[in-house]
Amino acid sequence: MREINVDGERFEVGLQPGSSYVYELKWVSGPNEGYGFACAAYGEGPLADHAIEDAIRDFLGQVDPTTGYIG
C-alpha cells in the first residue's frame, strides 16, 4: 500500500487482494473514515500514476461537499 496526494487530498492506494490490476483507493484525508472507491486497468497492465490521479480527480468531482459522499 502506498499513499498518493492529489489536489491536497490524500489517498491510500493498494491492489485488491487476489488481483493484479484492480486498485482500492481509500480517502485518508476525507471526512468519512474508510470511504473511497476502486478502479481497474483492462488489458493494458498496471495503471500509470497519472491514470490513478485522473480517477481520483473524477471521484472528488462527484463528491457532495456537504456529506463527503458521492451524491
C-alpha positions as CSV (number, residue, x, y, z in Angstrom):
1,M,0.0,0.0,0.0
2,R,1.2,3.5,-0.8
3,E,-0.1,7.0,-0.3
4,I,-0.7,9.5,-3.1
5,N,-1.7,13.1,-2.9
6,V,-3.9,14.8,-5.4
7,D,-5.1,18.4,-5.2
8,G,-4.4,18.5,-1.5
9,E,-6.3,15.2,-0.7
10,R,-4.5,12.0,0.5
11,F,-5.4,8.5,-0.7
12,E,-4.1,5.1,0.2
13,V,-3.6,3.1,-2.9
14,G,-3.3,-0.7,-3.0
15,L,-4.2,-3.7,-5.1
16,Q,-7.4,-5.6,-4.3
17,P,-6.5,-8.9,-2.7
18,G,-6.0,-11.6,-5.4
19,S,-6.0,-9.1,-8.2
20,S,-3.2,-7.7,-10.3
21,Y,-4.9,-4.7,-11.8
22,V,-7.9,-3.7,-9.5
23,Y,-7.0,-0.9,-7.3
24,E,-8.6,0.1,-4.0
25,L,-8.3,3.8,-3.1
26,K,-9.1,4.9,0.4
27,W,-9.7,8.6,1.0
28,V,-7.4,9.2,4.0
29,S,-8.0,12.9,4.4
30,G,-11.7,12.8,3.6
31,P,-14.5,13.4,6.2
32,N,-15.7,9.8,6.2
33,E,-13.4,7.2,7.6
34,G,-12.7,4.3,5.2
35,Y,-14.6,5.9,2.3
36,G,-13.1,5.5,-1.2
37,F,-13.5,3.7,-4.4
38,A,-12.0,1.0,-6.7
39,C,-10.7,1.3,-10.3
40,A,-9.2,-1.2,-12.7
41,A,-6.9,-1.5,-15.6
42,Y,-8.3,-3.5,-18.5
43,G,-5.9,-5.3,-20.9
44,E,-3.1,-2.8,-20.6
45,G,-1.3,-3.8,-17.5
46,P,-1.0,-1.8,-14.3
47,L,-2.3,1.8,-14.2
48,A,0.2,4.6,-14.5
49,D,0.2,7.2,-11.7
50,H,-1.4,9.8,-14.0
51,A,-4.3,7.4,-14.6
52,I,-4.8,6.9,-10.9
53,E,-4.6,10.6,-10.3
54,D,-7.2,11.2,-13.0
55,A,-9.5,8.6,-11.4
56,I,-9.1,10.4,-8.0
57,R,-10.0,13.7,-9.6
58,D,-13.1,12.2,-11.2
59,F,-14.1,10.7,-7.8
60,L,-13.6,14.0,-6.0
61,G,-15.6,15.8,-8.6
62,Q,-18.6,13.7,-7.8
63,V,-18.4,14.1,-4.0
64,D,-21.1,16.2,-2.4
65,P,-19.1,18.8,-0.3
66,T,-21.9,18.8,2.4
67,T,-21.9,15.0,3.0
68,G,-18.5,13.9,1.8
69,Y,-20.1,11.1,-0.2
70,I,-20.9,10.7,-3.9
71,G,-24.4,12.2,-4.2
